[in-house]
Amino acid sequence: MSIRWNGLVRCSCAMVLVLTLLPKAAATQQYVDPSGKLNVVIVADPYSDTRTGPELVEGPELLLTGGLQELLENLACTVVQTTTVQMPEELEREYGEWNRASLTNRTLGKVIYESDKDEHFHIGLLSGSKSLVGMLAGLQHLGPDRQPLQDSRGRDILGLPRLGESGPLKVGLVWVSERGDFSTPNTSTEGDMGGMNVAVAAGLSNTMLRQQAGLDPPLSTKHIVMAGVQDTNPYEQLSIDNSFIETLSVNEMKSVSGPIQVQMERLSSLTDVIYVHVDMSILTSSEMPDLPASSSEKLSSEELAAFLKGVFSFPKAAAVGIAGLPNDAGEVSVQAAYRLIEGAIAGVRNR
């Protein structure tokens, strides 16, 4: 005898465990309009945080124009809004790549927090891990009563007073990447902001940039799960080991095993809303041929889509970010990214 969960067969001896770990059904189907269409907001962020390369990258635009609209229509989704992040004109002359990255993160977050909770499912088409803080900030302040306070000149107030009358939502993070991005300026061996963004989100460094982006307070490390992380330096790994971060191996991701369900149950019990950030570098070289070779263990887009389907079957999973598509990515890589989005949508539909 066998049973099926999210398209995966399990033997009868595991029946009690699987049924126990299944997410509870939501009272109403989230994000769905009366016609049964899933309401989706797409936000593309082409801004990078590099000090050596171009500020704008092409990956988000490739995903936006490569057939995503048609894919979502075929999945019975209504694209309510599509926005490409742009530096506000009054801030165009702001100096410094990291400073500009945090300002564009603030713009990214505003696109998200203008929604009410459970109103729209958000899909981020992202330049890379730089956009992490912006996506988290937007989810932390979902709903009009959580928008930042402003001074008499209409400027957002930074720091704790900006939380307003309603407190921030507790955001959980499922970080899917071969890299940990948990370095700080004191522990980084590269000095690359791209290797620090999870640490920034957790409040370990670059406080001004995080607050400027709108993520305040930072995430608790109890609310972070790292999936597939293998590429860390010794000091970065020590910081992860000394934190409350939970981890999932590539093998656990491939098998959609019990530990994944346990972690999603844990995050769901601790947080109000969950963001899933996917770095496409974790995909196999056959699907991401334009990325540098890596010794890390990889997943196929089908395997990662199955993982995302399981993760997004939990009602608090509210947004997915697809990051790191190279500028010169071909059709194979674009379709791999779409497969991941399809897996996430299937999970939402499976609630």
N, C-alpha and C positions, 0 to 999 in steps of 0.2 A: 504494500500500500504506500502511496506517496501523496504529498500535498504540494501545492504551488503557491509561492509568495513572490509577487512582483516578477513573475515570469521565470522563477528559478525553482527547480524541483528539489524537495527535501524528503528524506526518508521518514517513515512514521515515528521512529524513535526520537526524532527531534521535534515532533509535533507540539509538545507542551511548551518547549522553549520558544519556538517561532511564534506561536499564538500569544504567548505572554509578552513578547517584545514588539508585536505589531502596534503602530500608533493608534491612539483612540480616534474615532471618527469625529470630525469637526461638526459643530451644531448645524452650520450651513456651509455650502460649498463656497470657499473663498474665491474672490476675484471674478466670479461668474455673473454675467448679466442675465436677465429673465429669459433670453433666447438660448442660453446655454453656452454662449461664447465666453472665452477666458479673456479678461481685460488685461492688456499688457502695455507697459511703458518701456520704451527702449531709450537708453542714453549712451551715446558714444563719446568717449574721451580720448582724443588723439594726442594730448599733451604728455610729454615724458618729463623725467627729472634729471636727464643726463647733463653733464657739464662738458661732454666731448662730442656729442652728436647733435642731430637736428632736434629742435624742440617738439616738432610735430611728427608723428609716425603715421604710416598708412594703414596699419592693420585694422583699426576700427572701421575705417571707411570701406575697406575691402569686404568686411563682414556685412556692413550696412547695405551695400549695393550689389552684393553677389547673389541675391535671391532669398534673403531672410524674410522679407515681407510675404512672398509667396509661400514659403515654408510655414509661417505662422498662420496664414489663412487656411492652408490645408490641415493644420492642426486645430481648427475651429477656434482661433484666437482673433480678437479685435485689437489692433494696434491703436491705442487711444492717443498716444503721443510718441513722437520720435524727436529727440533733441541731440544735437552735437554741441558739446561744451566749447565755449569760446571765451577767451579772456575778455572781461568787460572793458569797454573802450577807455574808461577812466583809469584802469589799472595797467594798460598796455605798456606803460613806461616803467613799471616796477622792475627793479633790478634783482638779479640772482635767480638761478634755475630752481633751487629748492624753494625759495620764496614764491616764485611764480607757480610752481607745482602745487603748493598749499593753497594759493588763491584760486587756481582752477579746480582743486578738490572742493573748495567751498561752493563754487558754482555747480559742480556735479552734485553735491549733497542737496542743494536747494531744489533741483529737479525732482529728487526723490521725496524729500520731506513735505512737499506741497500736497502729497497724497495723504488720505486718511489710511489708518492701519486696516489691512485686509481689503483695500479698495482696488489696488493694481498689483500685478506681479511684475517685478522689475528685472530687466535684462540689461546688464552692462557690457558694452563692447569697449574693451579697455586697452590702453597702450601697454600697460604692464602693472607691476605691483604698486606703482606710484598711486594709482587710483583707489587703492584699498581704503585709505583713510576717508576719502570722500564718500565712498559707498557706505561705509560704516556710519559716518556722520549723518547721512541722509536717513538711514534706517533708525538711528537713535532718536531722531526728532520728528518721526512721522506724525502728521496731523497738524492742523493749523494752530492748536493751542500750545505746541512745543516749538514754534519757530523762534529764532533768536530775538531777544529784546534789542531795541534800537535806541540810540540817543536822540537828542533834539534835532540833530542834523540828518537823521535817517541812517546813521551808520550802525552796523551790527556791533553789539557790545561783546567783547571777548571775556572769557573766564566764567566762573561759576554763576554770576548774576544773569547770564544770558539764558539760563534754563527756564526762566519764566515761571508761571504759576503751576504748570504741570511738569513733573520731573521727567527726566529722560528715560527712554525705554532701555532695558538691559539687552544688549545685542550679543548674540553668540556668533562665533566665526568658525567655519570649517575651511581650513586653508589647504588647498590641494596643489601641491607643487613639489618638485624635487629639491628645491631650495627652502631653507628655513626662514630667511629674511629676518632673523632675530638678532642681528648684530647691532651694536651701538657705535658711535664714533670712537669710543675707548677700546672696543674689541674687534672692530672691522679690520680685515687684512687688505681690503680693497679701497676703502673710503668711498664706497658707492652707496648712494641713498637707496638704490634698488635692493640692497641687501639688508636694509634696516626697517622696512615699513611695518612689519608685524610688531617689532619692538617699539616703534613710534606709537602705533595704535594702542599698545599695552602701557604707554606712559613711561617707558624706560629712558627716553631721550627726546630731544627736539620738541620740547613742550610748546614753544611758541608756534611752531609750524602746525602741530596737531590742533591747538586751540584756534588758530587762524583758519584752519580747514573746517572747523565746526564740531570736531569730535571732543566732547567735554562732558563728563569725565572720560578718562580712557577705559579701555576694556580690561576687565579682570582676566588674568591668565587662566582662571578656572573656567572661563567661557570660551576657550580656544581649543580646537582640535586640529592637529596637523596630520594630514593624510599624504603618505607617499614621500615624506621628506627624507632625503638621504645625503644631500650635499650641504654640509655645515663645516665651519672651521672649529677647532677645539674649544675656543672661548665661547663661541656662539652655542655649541652643543652643551657646554657647561651651564649657560644661562637657561637653556631649555630644560635641562635636567633639574635645575634648582627652582624651576617655576612649577605652577600647577597645570601646565599644558599637558593634555592627553594626546597620544599619537596612535596612528593606524598605519600598518605596513602595507606595501603594495600587494602582498599576497592576500591580506585581509580585504583589501579593496577589490581584488579580482574575484574573490569567492563570495562577495557580499555576505560576509559571515556575521555571526552573532555579535562580535565586538562593535561593529558599525551600528547595529541597532541599539546596543547598550549606550554608546556615546550619544546618539541622537536622542534617546530617552533622557539621558543625563542633561544635555544642553537644553532640551525642551522644558525640563523641570526647573532650570535655573534662570532662563532668559525669557524675554518677551517676543523676540524676533531673531531669526538666524540668517546670516549671510554666508553664501558659499562662493569662494573665490577660486577660480581654476586657472592655473598657469599652464599654457599648452605645451610647455617644455617637457611635461611629464608624459606626453604621447610618444609613440615609437618613431624612429627615424624615417620609416617608410611613409608616415603621415606628416611628419615635420622635417622634410629633408633639408630645409634652409637654415636650421638651427645647428650650432656646433655639436660635434659628437660628444657623447657623455657616457660615462660608465654606469650611471644610475639605472636601476631596473625601471622599465617603462610599462605603460598600459596602451592597449589599442583604444581607439575612440569608442568601439562597441563596449569594451569592458568598462571604460570610464562612464559611458552613458548609462550602463546598468547600475553602477554605483550611484550616480546622480538620481536615477529613478527611485532608488531606495531612500536616499537622503531626503528628496523633495516630497516623499509620501508623508512626511511629518508636517503638520499644519503650520508650525512656526517658521519653517523655511520660506523666506519671503522674497529672496532675490538671488540671482546667479550672475557672476561676473566672468566673462571669458577674456583672458588677458594674454598678451605676448605673441600674437600672430605677427610674423615678420613682414617687413615692407614688401618683399618680393615673393610673398607666399603664393603658391599655385592653387589650382582648383582642388587638389587632393586635400590640402590643409584647410581650405575654406569649408569644404564639405565635412571634414572631421569636426570642425568647430560647430557646425550646424547640427551634427549628430549629438553633440553634448547638450545643446539647447533643447533638442527634441527629447532627450532623456529626462531633462529637468521638467519639461512640460508634462511628459507622461507621468512623472511622479506626482505633480500637482493634481492631475486628473485622477490619480489613483487613491486620493484621500477618502 
